[in-house]
Every structure is written in structure tokens, then in C-alpha cells.
Amino acid sequence: MVEEHLPEWSYLSDTRGIGGKLKEQIEDFKVDEIAEPELDEGDNLIVKVTKHNRTTLEAVHELSKILHVSRKRFGYAGNKDKRAVTSQYMSIHGVDEEDLGRVFMPDIDLEVVGRGGRINIGNLKQNDFDIAIRDINLPERHIKKRVNGIMDEIDGFFPNYFGKQRFGSTRPVTHQVGRQILKGNYEEAVWTYIAKPYEEEHEKVKKVRKDLWETRDPERSAERFPSQYRYEKNLLYHLANKDEDYEGAIKRLPQGLQRLFVHAYQSYVFNKALSYLLDEGIEERDMELPLVGYKTSLRDTPGDEKIKKVLEEDEVSLEDFKLREMEHLRMEGTYRRCFREVENFELVDVKEDDLNVNKNMAEVSFSLFKGTYATVFLREIMKD
């Protein structure tokens, strides 16, 4: 069955990692999107947006309010992490450069690039990273030796797992909700999303979730959540007015979030199957695995056998992905490469950590193709 806590997926390399911590400061994690926006005389203003401690969706939400335009007018190639300094291209339909004069935000910088078409995932080529790994309890020579040993072992490739943020970094429930939706267990899906408690969460919110998990009583529960937990609050208001309408509650969520639940379960199946393959030493660099859907055809290959194993463990069938009661979420399935390239890797510097006494830090830079996770590559070096 789906684990309540994410398992530690298997590594490609055997060399011991350097340990350490990421994102102790926002400036420790820098991402620069390399994209090719189509510039012409189009109806979209093309801007490069640099964000400090803001997700892409948060930036779009704030900019849409300031510019008095719908969020649907924004186009972008991908979502960027919050606790980082991230730069990415955005298109804004029906906005002129002069309109940006209204934007004064200390954590968001805008650079006008020109005009053109709507930006989407097809415009993204790669992401360049500059990252500091702190709190390393190793001397400089050991850090360099281990990093170089790992890079020699993996030979420019790493397992193409989905990162923990796909499942929820603090509360890894997204894939659990997805499985419940696939099985038609809408009640369990709703309560897992709203109320399932995890120790890593803030104490006040954790208490609210724990009480709800035990009582499952929506009456007057919405007010106990802070204002930023608007999705939880919306679901509870719905259930308070329409008792036990769990399917309707899920449908009140944005469709993008609903799809994310099912995508997260697909990702979980992929990760677990890939981990099984690595356990058996199957490491073909050009191998692919299905992101399963109702049109997926599972063959008698080692990879597909592992997919079957995970689905059987979770009591999920390919037919479940038709989602007959929620057809807007149905998934045909596709494929994803098991290994991806890391390019331009450099161990830039190893020095004394200015935040942690008697510890060292390593500064690294590298480039990754779209759809891959820097944290997944770095776990191969750090060995969590």
C-alpha cells in the first residue's frame, strides 16, 4: 500500500555522500531559467521575472492583483520553488510596458524582454543552478574526494525521480489523495487532504489537523485554519453546507490541483518502480518507464513488471485511471526517461560555513533539462 511517509528511493552511486543541508538561506538556491520565447509584435508582454522566496503561482497571483488582470492571462514554462532566488520568463496578455510602473514589490523584479506569443512548457530549454550545500561535517579534502567519486560513478546521468515537492515536502499526502480519487474513495481523499497530520508541520496547524482527523466534523472547523489555507477552508465550508458531498468538495478545488493529485500518484508509481530496478542493478541509461494511465500497455519487460508490482501492492488498476465519475481527470498515460543528464557540473568552492560553527559548505553549479529536479540530482551527492 501507499506509504504514509515517502520511502528513501535507491541511489545510482555507491560512493558515500557528503551530507549537509539545502536552502538554509534563500540565496543558497539560485535558479535561472533558460528559455526561448518567440518575440514578435504579439499581444503578450514578455518579461523576465526574478523572485525571492516566492513560488511562481504566488508571483502570478500578486501581479494579477496589481495589474488588474486575470491570472489566465499569464503564461510561463514551469513552476519554480519558493525558498530560492528564481528567474523565469512570463508572458502577460493585453498588458503594456507602461503598466508595469504600478508594480513595486521588494521580492519581485521585472525585466521587459519584448512582445510575443504566450509562453508555455515548450519554450523551456533548461535550468541553470547555483547552489550552496551547508552544514557539512567533513573536511575539505573528503568533500572533494566524495563529490568527484560520485560524479565519476554516475558518468553524467542520475535517476530521474520526481522530487519530494511533487508529493508535498512537509505533508506528503498528494499522491495518497490521488490514489483515493482513483479508487473512488472521495471521503478518504478529502479528509487525507484536509486533516491528515504530520509532525513536520507548524504546531498550531498540526493540532487543527489532528483534531479534524479524529473527529471529521466540518462544523466551525474552517475558522481554525489560518487564512492562507484557503483550499482547506473552502472544502470545510462546502461540507458544512452539503453534508457528506465529498465528490462535490473535491470538484470545488482548482482543476489544476485536482489533476496534481492524480499526477502525484503516477509519479509515486514511477519512483517506486525505478527504485526497484536500481535495487536489482538495472541501470540502462536510455530506459523509459510508463507514467501509467488507462491506455498504458504493460509488457513483460523488467520495468513494466515493476510497475505491475507497485499497482498490485496499491490495489490500483489501469482501468481506475478512466475516472468515470471525474472524467476531467482521466489519464491516458505517457512515458518518462529513467535517467537524465546533468551538464556543466562544477564544484565551485569548498569553504568554512559562515552559518554553522565548525562545519563546511560546498558551492556547486550545474544545468538540468526541463522536467528534472535539482534536489533529486543533489541527493545523489548528499545521500540524505
C-alpha positions as CSV (number, residue, x, y, z in Angstrom):
1,M,0.0,0.0,0.0
2,V,1.0,3.6,-0.4
3,E,3.4,4.6,2.4
4,E,2.4,7.4,4.7
5,H,6.0,8.7,4.6
6,L,7.9,8.6,1.3
7,P,10.5,5.8,1.1
8,E,14.1,6.5,0.6
9,W,14.4,5.8,-3.2
10,S,17.6,3.9,-4.2
11,Y,20.7,5.6,-5.4
12,L,22.6,5.1,-8.6
13,S,26.1,5.5,-7.0
14,D,27.7,3.6,-4.1
15,T,30.2,6.3,-3.0
16,R,29.3,7.8,0.4
17,G,27.6,11.2,0.2
18,I,28.7,14.4,1.8
19,G,25.6,15.0,3.9
20,G,24.7,18.7,4.5
21,K,21.6,20.8,4.2
22,L,20.0,22.8,1.4
23,K,18.2,26.2,1.5
24,E,19.4,27.3,4.9
25,Q,19.3,30.8,3.3
26,I,17.1,31.9,0.4
27,E,20.2,33.0,-1.6
28,D,21.7,29.4,-1.2
29,F,19.5,28.1,-4.0
30,K,19.5,30.1,-7.3
31,V,17.7,29.0,-10.5
32,D,18.0,30.7,-13.8
33,E,15.5,29.5,-16.5
34,I,17.0,29.2,-20.0
35,A,14.1,29.6,-22.4
36,E,13.5,30.8,-26.0
37,P,10.4,33.0,-26.0
38,E,9.1,33.8,-29.5
39,L,9.5,37.5,-29.9
40,D,7.3,39.4,-32.5
41,E,4.6,42.0,-32.4
42,G,2.3,39.8,-30.5
43,D,-0.4,40.6,-27.8
44,N,1.8,39.4,-24.9
45,L,4.3,41.4,-23.0
46,I,7.3,39.1,-22.3
47,V,9.1,39.7,-19.0
48,K,11.8,38.0,-17.1
49,V,10.7,37.7,-13.5
50,T,13.2,37.3,-10.7
51,K,11.5,36.1,-7.4
52,H,12.9,36.0,-3.9
53,N,11.1,33.4,-1.7
54,R,8.1,33.3,-3.9
55,T,6.6,30.4,-5.9
56,T,5.6,31.0,-9.5
57,L,1.9,30.8,-8.6
58,E,2.3,33.3,-5.7
59,A,4.0,35.7,-8.1
60,V,1.3,35.4,-10.7
61,H,-1.4,35.9,-8.0
62,E,0.2,39.1,-6.7
63,L,1.0,40.5,-10.2
64,S,-2.5,39.8,-11.4
65,K,-4.0,41.8,-8.5
66,I,-1.6,44.8,-9.0
67,L,-2.1,44.8,-12.8
68,H,-5.9,44.2,-12.5
69,V,-5.9,41.3,-15.0
70,S,-6.9,37.7,-14.7
71,R,-4.3,35.0,-13.8
72,K,-5.4,33.3,-17.0
73,R,-3.5,36.0,-19.0
74,F,-0.2,34.8,-17.6
75,G,1.9,32.2,-19.4
76,Y,5.0,30.5,-18.1
77,A,7.1,27.4,-18.7
78,G,7.1,25.8,-15.3
79,N,6.6,26.2,-11.6
80,K,9.7,27.3,-9.5
81,D,10.3,26.5,-5.8
82,K,9.6,29.0,-3.1
83,R,12.7,29.1,-0.9
84,A,15.1,30.2,-3.6
85,V,16.0,33.1,-5.9
86,T,14.5,32.1,-9.2
87,S,14.4,33.8,-12.6
88,Q,11.9,32.8,-15.3
89,Y,10.1,34.2,-18.4
90,M,6.5,35.1,-18.3
91,S,4.0,36.3,-20.9
92,I,1.2,38.7,-19.9
93,H,-1.6,39.1,-22.4
94,G,-3.0,42.6,-23.0
95,V,-0.5,44.4,-20.8
96,D,1.9,47.2,-21.9
97,E,5.3,48.0,-20.6
98,E,3.9,51.2,-19.1
99,D,1.5,49.2,-16.9
100,L,4.5,47.7,-15.1
101,G,5.1,51.1,-13.5
102,R,2.4,50.1,-10.9
103,V,4.5,47.2,-9.7
104,F,6.5,47.9,-6.6
105,M,7.4,44.6,-4.9
106,P,10.6,44.2,-2.9
107,D,10.8,40.4,-3.6
108,I,10.0,40.5,-7.3
109,D,12.0,42.2,-10.1
110,L,10.7,42.5,-13.7
111,E,12.8,42.9,-16.8
112,V,10.9,43.6,-20.0
113,V,12.2,41.4,-22.9
114,G,9.8,42.4,-25.7
115,R,6.4,41.3,-27.1
116,G,5.5,37.9,-28.5
117,G,3.3,34.8,-28.1
118,R,2.2,33.0,-25.0
119,I,4.9,31.2,-23.1
120,N,4.4,27.6,-22.2
121,I,6.5,24.5,-21.3
122,G,7.6,24.2,-24.9
123,N,9.7,27.4,-24.6
124,L,11.8,26.0,-21.7
125,K,15.2,24.5,-22.6
126,Q,16.9,24.0,-19.3
127,N,17.5,25.4,-15.9
128,D,20.9,26.6,-14.6
129,F,21.6,26.2,-10.9
130,D,24.0,27.8,-8.4
131,I,23.6,26.1,-5.0
132,A,25.2,26.1,-1.6
133,I,25.2,22.9,0.5
134,R,25.7,23.9,4.1
135,D,26.3,22.2,7.5
136,I,28.7,19.5,6.1
137,N,30.5,17.6,8.8
138,L,33.5,16.7,6.7
139,P,36.9,18.2,6.0
140,E,37.5,19.9,2.6
141,R,39.6,17.0,1.2
142,H,36.9,14.4,1.9
143,I,34.2,16.6,0.4
144,K,36.1,17.0,-2.8
145,K,37.0,13.3,-2.9
146,R,33.4,12.1,-2.4
147,V,31.9,14.5,-4.9
148,N,34.4,13.6,-7.5
149,G,33.9,9.9,-6.8
150,I,30.2,10.2,-7.2
151,M,30.4,12.2,-10.4
152,D,32.8,9.6,-11.9
153,E,30.4,6.8,-10.9
154,I,27.2,8.3,-12.4
155,D,29.1,9.5,-15.5
156,G,26.8,12.4,-16.3
157,F,23.5,10.8,-15.5
158,F,21.2,10.5,-12.5
159,P,17.9,8.7,-11.6
160,N,15.1,10.8,-13.0
161,Y,12.9,10.5,-9.9
162,F,10.2,13.1,-9.2
163,G,11.3,15.3,-6.3
164,K,9.7,15.3,-2.8
165,Q,7.9,18.6,-3.6
166,R,5.8,16.6,-6.1
167,F,4.2,14.8,-3.1
168,G,4.3,17.5,-0.5
169,S,7.5,18.3,1.3
170,T,6.1,18.9,4.7
171,R,2.9,16.7,4.3
172,P,3.5,14.0,1.7
173,V,-0.2,13.4,1.1
174,T,-0.7,14.5,-2.6
175,H,-0.1,11.0,-4.0
176,Q,-2.2,9.5,-1.2
177,V,-5.1,11.7,-2.2
178,G,-4.6,10.8,-5.8
179,R,-4.9,7.1,-5.1
180,Q,-8.1,7.6,-3.1
181,I,-9.6,9.6,-6.0
182,L,-8.6,6.8,-8.5
183,K,-10.4,4.3,-6.3
184,G,-13.4,6.5,-5.9
185,N,-12.9,6.8,-2.2
186,Y,-13.7,10.6,-2.1
187,E,-14.4,10.8,1.6
188,E,-11.0,9.4,2.4
189,A,-9.4,11.6,-0.2
190,V,-10.9,14.8,1.3
191,W,-10.0,14.0,4.9
192,T,-6.5,13.0,3.9
193,Y,-6.0,16.3,2.1
194,I,-7.6,18.5,4.8
195,A,-6.7,16.7,8.0
196,K,-4.0,14.0,8.0
197,P,-1.4,15.3,10.5
198,Y,2.4,15.2,10.1
199,E,5.0,16.0,12.7
200,E,6.9,18.4,10.4
201,E,4.1,20.9,10.1
202,H,3.7,24.0,12.2
203,E,2.4,23.1,15.7
204,K,-0.8,25.2,15.5
205,V,-1.9,23.8,12.1
206,K,-0.8,20.3,13.1
207,K,-3.2,20.5,16.1
208,V,-6.1,21.6,13.9
209,R,-5.5,18.8,11.5
210,K,-5.1,16.2,14.3
211,D,-8.4,17.2,15.9
212,L,-10.1,17.1,12.5
213,W,-8.5,13.7,11.7
214,E,-10.1,12.3,14.8
215,T,-13.5,14.0,14.7
216,R,-14.1,14.5,11.0
217,D,-16.5,17.2,11.9
218,P,-16.6,20.1,9.4
219,E,-18.8,22.3,11.6
220,R,-16.9,25.5,12.6
221,S,-13.6,23.9,11.7
222,A,-12.8,26.2,8.8
223,E,-12.2,29.2,11.0
224,R,-9.5,27.3,12.9
225,F,-7.2,27.3,9.8
226,P,-5.1,30.4,9.1
227,S,-6.3,32.5,6.1
228,Q,-3.6,31.2,3.7
229,Y,-5.1,27.7,4.0
230,R,-7.9,28.7,1.7
231,Y,-8.4,25.3,0.0
232,E,-8.9,23.5,3.3
233,K,-11.3,26.2,4.4
234,N,-13.3,26.0,1.1
235,L,-13.7,22.3,1.4
236,L,-14.8,22.5,5.1
237,Y,-17.4,25.2,4.2
238,H,-18.7,23.0,1.4
239,L,-19.1,20.0,3.7
240,A,-20.7,22.1,6.4
241,N,-23.4,23.2,3.9
242,K,-23.6,19.9,2.0
243,D,-23.1,17.1,4.4
244,E,-21.0,14.2,3.0
245,D,-20.8,15.6,-0.5
246,Y,-17.2,14.6,-0.8
247,E,-17.1,14.3,-4.6
248,G,-18.5,17.8,-4.8
249,A,-16.0,19.1,-2.3
250,I,-13.1,17.8,-4.5
251,K,-14.6,19.4,-7.5
252,R,-14.6,22.8,-5.8
253,L,-10.8,22.7,-5.9
254,P,-9.0,24.2,-8.9
255,Q,-8.8,21.7,-11.7
256,G,-5.0,22.1,-11.8
257,L,-4.8,20.9,-8.2
258,Q,-7.2,18.1,-8.8
259,R,-5.0,16.9,-11.7
260,L,-2.0,17.3,-9.5
261,F,-3.3,14.6,-7.1
262,V,-3.5,12.0,-9.9
263,H,-0.2,13.2,-11.4
264,A,1.4,12.7,-8.0
265,Y,0.2,9.1,-7.8
266,Q,1.5,8.5,-11.3
267,S,4.9,9.9,-10.1
268,Y,4.9,7.8,-7.0
269,V,4.4,4.6,-9.0
270,F,7.2,5.7,-11.4
271,N,9.6,6.5,-8.5
272,K,8.9,3.2,-6.7
273,A,9.3,1.1,-9.9
274,L,12.6,2.9,-10.7
275,S,13.9,2.3,-7.2
276,Y,13.1,-1.4,-7.6
277,L,15.1,-1.5,-10.8
278,L,18.1,0.1,-9.2
279,D,17.9,-2.4,-6.3
280,E,18.4,-5.1,-9.0
281,G,21.2,-3.3,-10.7
282,I,19.2,-2.5,-13.9
283,E,20.6,0.9,-15.0
284,E,20.2,1.2,-18.8
285,R,20.6,4.9,-19.5
286,D,18.0,5.1,-22.3
287,M,15.3,3.1,-20.4
288,E,11.8,4.5,-20.0
289,L,9.0,3.7,-17.6
290,P,5.3,4.4,-18.0
291,L,3.5,7.2,-16.2
292,V,0.6,4.9,-16.1
293,G,-2.9,5.6,-17.5
294,Y,-5.8,3.7,-18.9
295,K,-4.1,3.4,-22.3
296,T,-0.8,2.1,-20.9
297,S,0.1,-1.3,-22.3
298,L,2.3,-3.2,-19.8
299,R,4.6,-5.7,-21.3
300,D,6.9,-8.4,-20.0
301,T,9.9,-6.1,-19.5
302,P,11.7,-5.6,-16.2
303,G,10.5,-2.1,-16.0
304,D,6.8,-2.9,-16.7
305,E,7.0,-5.8,-14.3
306,K,8.0,-3.4,-11.6
307,I,5.1,-1.0,-12.5
308,K,2.7,-4.0,-12.2
309,K,4.2,-4.9,-8.8
310,V,3.6,-1.3,-7.4
311,L,0.0,-1.2,-8.8
312,E,-0.8,-4.6,-7.3
313,E,0.6,-3.5,-3.9
314,D,-1.7,-0.5,-4.0
315,E,-4.7,-2.4,-5.4
316,V,-4.9,0.1,-8.3
317,S,-5.7,-1.0,-11.9
318,L,-5.2,0.7,-15.2
319,E,-8.9,0.9,-15.6
320,D,-9.1,3.1,-12.5
321,F,-7.4,5.9,-14.5
322,K,-10.5,6.3,-16.6
323,L,-12.1,8.0,-13.6
324,R,-15.6,7.5,-14.8
325,E,-17.1,9.8,-12.2
326,M,-14.4,12.5,-12.8
327,E,-13.7,12.3,-16.5
328,H,-11.9,15.7,-16.5
329,L,-9.1,14.0,-14.5
330,R,-8.8,10.8,-16.6
331,M,-5.2,10.0,-17.6
332,E,-4.2,8.1,-20.8
333,G,-0.7,7.7,-19.7
334,T,2.7,8.5,-21.2
335,Y,6.4,7.6,-20.7
336,R,9.3,9.2,-18.8
337,R,13.0,8.5,-19.1
338,C,14.5,6.7,-16.1
339,F,17.8,8.6,-16.2
340,R,18.6,12.2,-17.3
341,E,21.8,14.1,-18.0
342,V,23.4,16.6,-15.7
343,E,25.6,19.1,-17.6
344,N,28.2,21.7,-16.8
345,F,28.7,20.4,-13.3
346,E,31.4,22.2,-11.2
347,L,32.4,22.0,-7.6
348,V,32.9,25.8,-7.4
349,D,34.2,26.0,-3.9
350,V,34.6,24.3,-0.6
351,K,35.0,26.5,2.4
352,E,34.1,27.2,6.1
353,D,30.3,27.5,6.6
354,D,29.6,31.0,7.9
355,L,26.3,30.0,9.4
356,N,27.2,26.7,11.2
357,V,30.2,26.6,13.6
358,N,32.9,24.1,12.8
359,K,31.1,23.0,9.6
360,N,32.0,23.3,5.9
361,M,29.9,24.2,2.9
362,A,30.2,23.3,-0.8
363,E,29.1,25.5,-3.7
364,V,28.1,23.7,-6.9
365,S,26.7,24.8,-10.3
366,F,25.1,22.6,-13.0
367,S,22.4,22.6,-15.7
368,L,19.4,20.3,-16.0
369,F,16.9,19.7,-18.7
370,K,13.2,20.7,-18.2
371,G,11.1,18.3,-16.1
372,T,14.0,17.2,-13.8
373,Y,14.7,18.2,-10.2
374,A,17.9,19.7,-8.8
375,T,17.1,18.2,-5.4
376,V,17.0,14.8,-6.9
377,F,20.4,15.2,-8.5
378,L,21.8,16.7,-5.3
379,R,20.5,13.8,-3.1
380,E,22.9,11.6,-5.1
381,I,25.8,13.8,-3.9
382,M,24.5,14.3,-0.4
383,K,22.9,10.8,0.3
384,D,20.4,12.4,2.6
